[in-house]
Amino acid sequence: MTSTVPPLAAPTPVRALRAVTAADFHGTIVPAAQPVILRGLVSHWPVVQAAAAGDEALFAHLSAFDQQQSVTTLVGDPEAGGRFFYNADLTGFNFRSGGARLQKSFDFLLANRDAPSAAALAVQSIATHTHLPGFGEANPSPVLDPAIEPRLWIGNRVIIAAHQDPYENLACVVAGRRRFTLFPPSSVGDLYIGPFELTPGGPTISLVSFDDPDLERHPRFARAMESALVAELEPGDALYIPYLWWHHVRSLAPVNVLTNYWWAASTADRGAPHDALLQAILALRDLPDSQRVAWKTLFDHYVFGDVKAATDHLPVAAQGLLGALTPEQARRLRETLGRQLLG
């Protein structure tokens, strides 16, 4: 029987640039808020050069910085095909998580490079300042502030479900190859996002299998693919992932290492935007439709609209929390909100 489901749209390749300077990156690329491949950005790194000499040389380079501390390590059964995901009823996961030293993961990856049915292994988000001090200084980012901590991601042929991070993100391939499939934040309704309370690694994830999407169960995924982008990265390449862009990550080699950097505008004195989302779900979502529409109008005016339209008619001294908040005003507002939430 011929399938009546139309084929999914092919993702559009991400724009690729070379010889990007820090001025280009911060002055043009980041403000545009669109993914960009930076070809060869970190090909000069000693760790990339070590990886080019072989997996043993790569792990020797990393071992020189290793503090022999336990790091969170995920292991998936071979039957899962490398996909770290939920179990069938979304009450748990299809992988095991525990602490292990990096050397144990290095040994496993070297021993199983040619084993097609090896367990999936991923060591996620290793904080280099703690676990690999000196790595960042030996392999500095050409475009970012040295104070931004590099994190390492190590594993074999694994698949990380589409998710988003509340940060700007620069992902640099050290070894192996990676394919990123990206979606703008507006695709949230078409990606079928899983529960907030139980997640494989912190962020909520898409429940759609990108290898075998079930369009009867997830029909709007076809619409998501119409705005999808794809980036294929080789060692030395980097990918800029804008704030809150969804990204599905597939590692394509038996040994893969990636360094990434997260940063965002400082909001330490304002609270986390995700917390505001949770509060809005609690306070607004179940109101009558007419009231939700009214509150949406207020949010559009005071939060998401033109700031000047909400304040220009007021003297600066009378703008209060509608104006430019001082750290002291932000502190007092957070204290007030905290008391109200606890009440």
N, C-alpha and C positions, 0 to 999 in steps of 0.2 A: 504494500500500500504506500502510495506517495504521501509524504508529510505535507500538511497544509500550513505548517508554521513557517513563516518567511524567515530567511536567514538573518542572523544578527548583523548589524552594521559593523564593518571593520573599524577599529580605532584609528584615529588620525595620528601619524607620527609626531612626536614632540619636536619643536624647533631646536636645532643644534647649533651651537656657536663654538668658536675657538678663540684662544688668546684673550679671554675675558679678564679685565683688570678689576681691582676692588672698586674703582670709581664706576666702571660699567655696571658691576653687580648691584651696588647699593643705589646708584643714581638712576638706573634704567630698568634692570631686570626685576628687582624686588618690588618697586612701586607698581609695575605692570600686573603683578599677581597672577602670572601665567607660568606654567612649568617650562623650564628650559634645560636642555642638556648642555653641559660645559665639557666639550670633548678635550681629553688630555689635561684637565685642570691639575690633577695631582700625579701625573705620570712620572714626575721627578722624585716623588717621595721615596725614601729608602725602603719603606715597607713594600711599596709597589715593585721596586726593583728586586727586592728579595723574593717576592712572589713569582716574578718572571723567571727566577732561577730555579724554582721548584717549590713544592709544598713543604719539603723539609727545611729549606732556607727560610721560607715564610715563617714557619713556627719557631725556628731558632731566633729570628728577629723579635717576634712577640715574646718569647720566653725570656729574653734579656731584660724585659721590663716587668715580668710577672712577679707579683708578691706572694704567690702560692696561697692565695685566699680562695675560699669557696665562692662560686658564682652560680646564679640561677641557671639551670640547664634543663631544657625540655627534650624529652625522648618520645617519639611516636612509633606506634607499631607499623611494620612494613605494609600491612594491608591498607593503611590510610593513604598511601601514595604520596607521603610527604606533606599532606595537608593537616595543619594544626587547627583543630576545629572542635565543635561540641560533640557530645554523644547524641544518640538518636532522639531523645526526648528533651534535650537542652537542660538537663539537670547536672551535667558534668562535662568532661572533656574526653577527647580520644587520645590524649597523651598524658605522660607523667611529668611532673615538675619536681626538681629537687636541687640540692646544692652539690657541686662537684668542682674540683680544681681544673683549671684550664688545661693542664698537661694531660689529664684524662681524656678530655675532648679531642686534643691534638692527636693523641695515640689512636683513638677510635676512628677519626677521620682518615688518618694515614692507612690504617689497617683495612678500611672498608671502601677505599676509592674505587675498586673494581667489583664491588659486590652490588649487583642491581637490586637485590632484595634487602639491603641493610636497613636497619631502623633509621627513621628520620631523627636528626639531631640539630638543635638550635640553641646557641648560647646568646641570649638577647640583652641588648642595651648594657654592655659592660661599661661601668664608669671608670674611665682610664685614670683620672686623678687619684682614685683609690686603689684600683687593682693593677694598673699599668703606668705608674708615675714615670714621666719622662717621655712617654710615647708621643704626646702632642707636641712637645718641644722638638723632638726628632723628626716629626712629620707635620709641619705647621700648615694650616690652611692659608692659601694665597689671597683669600678674599674676606676672611672673617677676623674679628677681634680675637687675639690669642687667649683672652679670658673665657671664651666659650668652650666648654669642655667637649672634646670628642668622645663618642661612644662607639664601641665595637659590637658587631653582629657577626657571629661565626656559625657555620653549619654546612650541611650537605644539600641535597636537592629538596628543599622545603618550600612550602607555599604558605604565605601569610595572607589571611583574608583581608579584603578591602576594609580600611579603617581610616580615621582621620586623627590628627594631633593638633592640640591648641598651640602650635608653634610654627614659626618658619622653619624650614628643614633643608639642609644641604646634605645629600647622601653621596658618598664617594666610594666607588668600587675599588677595593684593594686587590682582590683575587677572585677568580671565577667570572661568571657573567650573571647579570640580573635583568629581569624584565619587569618594569613597572607599568601597570595599567591605572590610569588616573581619571578622576571625575571631579568636576567642580562641586563646591558645597551644595549647590542647588539640586544635585542628584540624590539627596538624602531620601526622598520619598520613593525613588525608583530602585534603591539598592537593598531594600528589605532588611533593615537593621535589627540586630538581635537585642536581647535584654540589657538593661543598664546594670542590673544588680550582679550578674554573673558574666564575666568576660574572660577570654583566654589570656589577655595580657594587659588589661587596663582600659584601653579604648573600646567602645562598642564596635561591632564588626558586621559586615554584610553576611547574610545567610545564604547567598547565592553561590553555587559552585560554578566557577568560571570555566572549568573543564567540561561540565555537563549541565548547563543551566536548564532548569525545569521551568519552561515558560508557561506551563499551565498553572503552576503554583506561584510563579513569580513573573507575571506577564509584563509588568512595568520595567523589568530589566532591559527589555528591548529598547525602551526609550532612553535608559541610561547609556546604553552603548552608542547611541547617536551622538552623544557629547563626549565619549571616551577618548582619551589620548594614550599613546603607548610610547615607552622609552626603552630601548635596548642598550645596555651599558656594558662596556668592556673595562678591564683593569685600567685605572688612571682617569676614567670618566667620572663626572659628577652630575647629579640631577638636583635642580632647585625645585622643591615642592612647596608651593605657597601655603600659607596659614589655612588650616581646616580643609585642604583638598583631600578627597578620598584617594587612597592608593592601595592597590593589590600588588603584592611582591612575590615574584617567583625566582628562586635561585636555580641556575641552570647547569651547574657543574658539580662534580663530586666534592669539591672543596671551595667554599665561598666565604669571603671576608669583606665586610663593608664597614666604613667609618661614617658616622653621621653627626651632625651638629644641629641642635635645637636652640632657637632663641625667639624672643618675643618682646614686644614693648612692655616695659616694666609696669606691672599692675599690683605689686606687692601690697600697696596701701589701699587698694580698691577692691580686693577680693577676686576670686576666680570667676570668669564668665560662665563656666559650667555650673557653678553653684547658683547663679542667677537663673539659669535655665531650669534647674530643678525646683527652685522656689516658684517660678512661673507655672510649672506643671502643677505644683501643689495648689497655688492660689488662684490660677486663672482658667486652667483647662476645662474644669467641670462647671463653670458658670453658664447660665443661659446664653444662647447664641448672640442675642442682642447686646448683652453685657460684654461678651468677649470681643465683639466688633468695636464697641466703645473703647475698651482698653487697648485694642490694637491701634486705634487712632491716637491715643495718648502716647503709646510707645513710639509710633512713627514720628510724632511731633517732638517728644522730649529726648528720645534715645537714638533713633535711626535717621532722623531728618536733619535739616539745616539747623545747626546750633544757634546761629544768629537769629533765625526766625523766632526762636523761643526766648531770646534774651535781649534783643536790641532795643525793645521798648522800655527796658528797665535800667535805671542807673546802676553802674557797676557795683556800688556799695549795697544795693538792694537785691542783687541777683542770687545771693546765697548759694545753695547747692546746684542751682541751674548754671552758675558761672564756672570759672576755672577753679576747681577745688584745690585748696591748699592741703598739704599733708595732714595738718591738724583737723581741718574740716572733714577730710576723708576718714580719719580715725574716729571722730565723734559719730559720723554717720554709720560706720561699721558697728560701733558699740551700741547705737540705738537699734539697728537692725538685729543684732545679736540678742538683745534683751527681748525684743518683740518675738523673735523666733522661739526663744526659750519659754516665753510666756504662753 
